[in-house]
């Protein structure tokens, strides 16, 4: 919480026109945005370290040049114990591939890199994210059949689905909530 106002300080990256109320919005597009600040999200963010309680990146990360660098910036500007909320298409969804500005096609295990990769810390960054929540959105018919519940409530079933079934039972988008962990 912000010491001055008692309210959460929220940073919304790539806010477009749908900025979260009360958030500081950042976007590259000058014409079609409600941003408070126009800047290239591929560059370092123009904020001090650990100033935000929450950082949001909704359908942004797949557009950026370097995910590790982008997540490092999110980690840097968010306070220890703060939250990072990331939404991105699942790589099996049509929308992941039909947008020519998408540089990355991610799955639900893509961000494991920032917690523990094969029982080790990542090689290219020291940042640590602790996954608090992951929700994989599936098409309505698969939710009605209970497949969505299985994918979201069992890591083993989600891995099985992602490895063998996701191009038949397609995912739509993934919503991640990470807690920011900062090493002393």
C-alpha positions as CSV (number, residue, x, y, z in Angstrom):
1,X,0.0,0.0,0.0
2,X,1.2,3.5,-0.7
3,X,2.3,5.2,2.5
4,X,0.8,8.6,1.5
5,X,-2.7,7.5,0.5
6,X,-3.2,4.0,1.9
7,X,-4.2,2.9,-1.6
8,X,-2.4,0.3,-3.7
9,X,0.0,1.7,-6.3
10,X,-0.8,-0.2,-9.6
11,X,1.2,0.0,-12.8
12,X,-0.6,-1.2,-15.9
13,X,1.7,-2.0,-18.8
14,X,0.3,-1.8,-22.3
15,X,-2.9,-0.4,-20.8
16,X,-4.6,0.7,-24.1
17,X,-8.0,2.1,-23.6
18,X,-9.0,-0.4,-20.8
19,X,-6.8,0.9,-18.0
20,X,-7.5,-0.4,-14.5
21,X,-9.1,2.4,-12.4
22,X,-6.5,4.1,-10.3
23,X,-3.6,2.6,-12.1
24,X,-0.7,4.4,-13.8
25,X,-1.0,3.4,-17.4
26,X,1.9,2.9,-19.7
27,X,1.6,2.3,-23.5
28,X,3.5,2.8,-26.7
29,X,0.5,3.8,-28.8
30,X,-0.2,7.6,-28.6
31,X,-3.5,7.5,-30.5
32,X,-5.5,4.6,-29.1
33,X,-4.7,4.7,-25.4
34,X,-5.7,6.1,-22.0
35,X,-2.0,5.9,-20.9
36,X,-0.6,8.3,-18.4
37,X,2.9,7.8,-19.9
38,X,3.9,6.9,-23.4
39,X,7.1,4.8,-23.6
40,X,8.5,1.7,-25.3
41,X,8.0,-1.3,-23.0
42,X,11.1,-2.9,-24.6
43,X,13.2,-0.2,-22.8
44,X,13.8,0.1,-19.1
45,X,10.7,1.5,-17.3
46,X,11.1,5.1,-16.1
47,X,10.3,4.3,-12.5
48,X,12.3,3.8,-9.3
49,X,12.8,0.4,-7.8
50,X,10.1,-1.2,-5.7
51,X,7.5,1.6,-6.0
52,X,4.4,-0.4,-7.1
53,X,2.3,-2.8,-5.1
54,X,1.0,-4.5,-8.3
55,X,2.1,-4.5,-11.9
56,X,-0.3,-5.7,-14.6
57,X,0.6,-6.8,-18.1
58,X,-2.6,-8.0,-19.9
59,X,-1.9,-9.3,-23.4
60,X,1.4,-7.5,-23.5
61,X,4.3,-9.9,-22.8
62,X,3.8,-11.8,-26.0
63,X,4.5,-8.6,-28.0
64,X,7.8,-7.6,-26.3
65,X,11.3,-8.3,-27.6
66,X,12.7,-10.1,-24.6
67,X,10.5,-11.8,-21.9
68,X,13.4,-12.2,-19.4
69,X,14.2,-8.5,-19.6
70,X,10.5,-7.5,-19.4
71,X,9.9,-9.7,-16.4
72,X,13.1,-8.3,-14.8
73,X,11.7,-4.8,-15.2
74,X,8.4,-5.8,-13.7
75,X,10.3,-7.4,-10.8
76,X,12.4,-4.3,-10.4
77,X,9.6,-1.8,-10.1
78,X,7.3,-4.0,-7.9
79,X,7.9,-4.0,-4.2
80,X,8.9,-7.3,-2.4
81,X,5.7,-9.2,-1.7
82,X,3.9,-7.2,-4.4
83,X,2.1,-8.9,-7.2
84,X,2.6,-9.2,-10.9
85,X,-0.5,-10.1,-13.0
86,X,0.3,-11.4,-16.5
87,X,-2.3,-12.5,-19.1
88,X,-1.2,-14.0,-22.4
89,X,-2.7,-16.3,-25.0
90,X,-2.0,-20.0,-24.7
91,X,0.2,-21.2,-27.5
92,X,-2.5,-23.6,-28.8
93,X,-5.0,-20.7,-29.3
94,X,-5.6,-19.3,-32.7
95,X,-5.1,-15.8,-31.4
96,X,-1.5,-16.6,-30.4
97,X,-0.6,-17.2,-34.0
98,X,-2.9,-14.9,-36.1
99,X,-1.5,-11.6,-34.7
100,X,1.7,-10.7,-36.6
101,X,2.8,-8.6,-33.7
102,X,3.1,-11.6,-31.3
103,X,6.7,-12.5,-30.9
104,X,6.3,-15.3,-28.3
105,X,3.9,-18.3,-28.0
106,X,3.8,-19.4,-24.4
107,X,2.4,-22.3,-22.3
108,X,1.5,-22.6,-18.7
109,X,5.0,-23.8,-17.8
110,X,6.9,-20.9,-19.5
111,X,7.3,-18.9,-16.4
112,X,8.7,-21.8,-14.3
113,X,12.0,-20.4,-15.5
114,X,11.7,-17.7,-12.9
115,X,11.2,-20.0,-10.0
116,X,13.0,-23.2,-10.4
117,X,14.2,-24.7,-13.7
118,X,15.2,-28.3,-13.2
119,X,15.7,-27.6,-9.5
120,X,18.1,-24.8,-10.2
121,X,17.9,-21.0,-10.4
122,X,17.7,-19.6,-14.0
123,X,21.0,-18.9,-15.8
124,X,20.2,-15.5,-17.3
125,X,18.5,-13.7,-14.4
126,X,18.6,-13.7,-10.7
127,X,15.0,-12.6,-10.3
128,X,12.5,-14.9,-8.5
129,X,8.8,-15.0,-9.0
130,X,6.6,-17.2,-6.8
131,X,3.5,-18.3,-8.7
132,X,0.4,-17.6,-6.5
133,X,-2.3,-18.5,-9.1
134,X,-2.5,-19.8,-12.6
135,X,-5.8,-20.1,-14.5
136,X,-5.9,-21.6,-18.0
137,X,-9.0,-20.6,-19.9
138,X,-10.4,-23.2,-22.3
139,X,-13.2,-22.9,-24.8
140,X,-16.7,-23.1,-23.2
141,X,-17.4,-26.6,-24.4
142,X,-14.3,-28.0,-22.6
143,X,-15.2,-26.2,-19.5
144,X,-18.7,-27.7,-19.5
145,X,-17.1,-31.1,-19.9
146,X,-14.9,-30.6,-16.9
147,X,-11.6,-30.6,-18.7
148,X,-11.0,-27.0,-17.7
149,X,-11.3,-27.9,-14.1
150,X,-8.9,-30.8,-14.4
151,X,-6.3,-28.7,-16.2
152,X,-6.5,-26.0,-13.5
153,X,-6.5,-28.3,-10.5
154,X,-3.7,-30.8,-11.3
155,X,-0.2,-29.9,-12.5
156,X,0.2,-33.5,-13.7
157,X,-3.1,-33.3,-15.8
158,X,-2.1,-29.9,-17.1
159,X,1.3,-31.2,-18.2
160,X,-0.4,-34.2,-19.9
161,X,-2.9,-31.9,-21.6
162,X,-0.2,-29.5,-22.7
163,X,2.1,-32.2,-24.0
164,X,-0.4,-34.4,-25.9
165,X,-3.9,-32.9,-26.1
166,X,-3.8,-29.1,-26.3
167,X,-4.0,-28.9,-30.1
168,X,-7.2,-30.8,-29.9
169,X,-8.6,-29.4,-26.6
170,X,-7.3,-25.9,-27.2
171,X,-6.4,-23.4,-24.5
172,X,-7.5,-19.8,-24.9
173,X,-5.5,-17.6,-22.5
174,X,-3.5,-18.0,-19.3
175,X,-3.8,-15.7,-16.2
176,X,-0.7,-15.7,-13.9
177,X,-0.4,-14.0,-10.6
178,X,3.1,-14.0,-9.2
179,X,4.4,-12.7,-5.9
180,X,7.6,-10.7,-6.2
181,X,10.5,-12.2,-4.2
182,X,13.6,-10.1,-3.8
183,X,16.9,-11.6,-2.6
184,X,18.9,-9.6,0.0
